[in-house]
């Protein structure tokens, strides 16, 4: 079945993300948005300079938000199963995740949208500690109800083998380091509502996507670079270079496939950015 595609500009999707942030913090679970939603969050933050609000772009007849935000059908979330360096008991951590899911939907499952112009319904279609599924609705319209899911990652071992050796190597080396650098990114949705999301740092996000190297990853990388430049917040390429070209402390040697990916990217960067604008 074809899944609906969402961006943070969709009020029911934004409501889910907003409540998830509050629920993770309430339960004391360190989390970070990665992947497509993290890319959207950074791009919106770059767009909303000079006191602009996301709703200004949504309502503008001269601005196509879909040209800037790549829609997604799910939400990738990295979790830290450790506290003070010690692993949580697996059963206890699963209980915390269930507590987060229950807090997101609440007792009634009905909430005001960010603009307060709509009622958003959130229900837990399927519980799970790996891929819980939510049903989202707008204004109690059954025809509008759609589903999305969380993809939880609880350590480098959760990396899917089909992504290949390079991404497994990357996660084994950087999983917790990247989590420690996660940023609170502000989404100024409208005049009276800001949404704060814990998001993978832009440079770390680009490094991850360079290692993955799929077409959509390259599109996201170019979009992040273009929007960051336009916002006057250019990407720090030295951070990416240190990650991909620095010596692995376990071997005291650089991992050659990472070095090659970084060097290929830097050679092609300016040409690709020019072509994408």
N, C-alpha and C positions, 0 to 999 in steps of 0.2 A: 504494500500500500504506500502510495506517495505521501511523504510527510510535508506538512506546511513549512514554509520558510519564514523566519522572523529576523527583524533587526531590533535594536534597542529603541528605535522610534515607534515600534508597536507598543501601545500602552499596556496591554496584558503581559507582554514579554518583559517589559521594563518593570512592571509590578512584581513579577516572579523573581527577577534578579535582585530587586530592592529588598524583598522579604528574605531571600536567601542570604544576603549579606548580613542582615540583622540576626538571622537564626544561627549562622555559623559563629558570629561573635558572642551571642548569648550562651551558646554551648561550649565556648572556649576552644573551638576547633580552628586551627590555622588553615586558611584556604587561599586559593589563587585561581582566578579565571585565566584560561589559556586559549589558544586556538582562535577561531573566528570571532567569538564574542569579545575576547581581549583586544583583537584588532579593531573591532567596531568602537570599543570604549576609547581607545587612544585617538582614533580618527575624529570622533565626536568632540573629544576634549581639544584637539587641535583646531577644529572648525569653530568652536565656540569661544573665540577670542573677542576682546573688546566688548565684553558683557553680552555677547550674543547668547541666545537660548536655543536649544534643540528645536523647540516648537516653531521658532522663526523659520528654520529651514524646512520643517514639515509643511508649514502653511504657505511657503513662498511659491508662487506660480512660475518663477524664473529659475528655480533650483531643483534639480533632480537628485534627491537624496540617494536613490538607488544606484546612481553613478559613483557614489562614494563609499557606500556600505555594502559589503557582500553579505547577503542574507544566509542564515544557517538554520538547520532543523534541530540542532541539539546544543548543549552547553557543556564544554569540556572544563572540568574542575580538578585541580591538583590539591590533594589534602596532605597534611603532615600528621602521620600517625604517631608522632613523638611529642613528649612534653618534658622539658628540661633534659633533652638528650636521651630519655628513656622511652622505649616502645610502650604504647598503651597495650593493655590486655586486649586481644582481638575481640572478645565478646563485649567488653566494656566499650570499645571504640565503635563497634557496630551499633550498640545501644545509643551512643551519642549521635551517630548518623541518623538513626530513626527519629531521635528527638528533634534534629534539625528539620527533617521532612515534615514532621507533625507541626512544628512551629510555623513553617512556611504557609501551610494551608489553614492553620488556626482552627477554631471551633466551628465557625459558620462558613468559612471559605469565600466570603464576599468582601471586597475591598474597593476603596475609591481609587481611581486611576490617578496617575501623576498630575494631570490637568484638572482633576475632579469633575470632568465632564462625562465620565463613564463609570459604570460598576464593572469590576473585574471579578470573575469567579475562578478560583484555583482549587483543584481537587487532585488527590493522589490516586492516579489510575493503577499504579503498580509500585509497591515498596521494593526497596532493594539497596544493597550496600555497594553495588557496582553500576547499575543503570536504572535508577528509578524513573518512572514516567508520570508526567503531570498532564492534566487536561485543563486547558485555558479557555475561558469564555468571556464575552464582552456584552454587557447590558442584558444579561439573562436571555440571550438569543441562542437557542439550541443549535441553530444552523451555523453559528459562528464558532462553536466549540472545536478546538483543535488540540493536538497533543505535541509535547516536546519532552525531551529527556535530559537528565544529567548523566554525563560520563565521568565517573569518579576514578581518579588515579591515586593510589595510596603508597606509591613508592616506585623506584625504577623497575622493579620486577613486574609491574603492571603494563609495561610497554609491550605492545602487540608485536609478536615475532614477525608478522608479515611486513612491518615497517622497515625491517632490515637491520643489519649489524650496526650500521653507523648511528642510527637513532638510539639503539640500545646502549651503545658505548657512550653517547652523549648524556643519556638519562642517568646511567650508572655514575657518571662523573659529576654531573651538575644538578641533579634533582633537588637536593636540599639547599644548595648554594643559591640557586635561582629563586627558590621560595623565600629565602631570607631577604632578597632584594625586591620583593613584590611591592607595588606602589598602590596607594589609595588614589584612584582616578575619579575626578568629579565629572558627573554628567549633569550640566545645568539644564534640566528638562524644560522647565517653564519658570515663570516669574516667582512662584512660591514653592518650587520643589527642585531640590538638587538630589541626585542619586549618587552615592559614593560606593564604588566597587573596588575590591582588592584584585589587582590585575598584574600579570607578568610585565616586568619592565620592558619597554619598547626594544631596547638593544638585545635583551635576552630572548624576546619573542622572535626577532629577526634571525638571531643565531640559530634558534630551534628550527625555524622554517627553512633556513639555508641547508641545514643537515637533512631535513625531510625532502626538500627539493621537488615537491609536486607542483603542477601548474598553478593551482590555487594559492600555494605558498608563495610562489614568485609574484603573483598578482598582489597578494597582501603586503609583501615586502616593498614593492614599488609604491603602493598606495601609502604605506606608513612613511616612507622616505619623502614622498612628494608633499604630503600634508604636514609633516614636521617642519620641512623647509619653509612652507608657506606661512606657518604659524610662528616662525622665528625661533623654533626649538629644534635645531638640527640634531640628527642622530649622532651619537658619539661612536665612531667606527673603531676607536681604540679599544673600547670595551669588547666589541665583537672579535677584534683581532686577538686580544689576550685570551679569550675563551677558546677560539678555534685553532690558534697557532701556538699557544703556550704549552709548556711541557706538562705532561700528566705527572702529578706527584708520585703516582704508583710506579711509573717506569722511568721517570725523569727524561722522557722523550716526547716530542710532539706526535700527535696522531695524524699521520700523513693524509688520510682522506679528508680530515677537517681542514687541514692547511690548503689542500687543493681546492676545496669548495670555497674557502675564503678568497683565495687568489683569483679564482675564476670570476667570482662575484665582483671583486674590486676592478678587474679588467673590463667587465661588461657593464658595470653599474651606470656610468654616465650615459652610455649609448642607450641602454634599456630605459632609463628614466626619461630621456629626451623623447623616445618613441612612445612612451606611455602618456605623455602630457598633450 
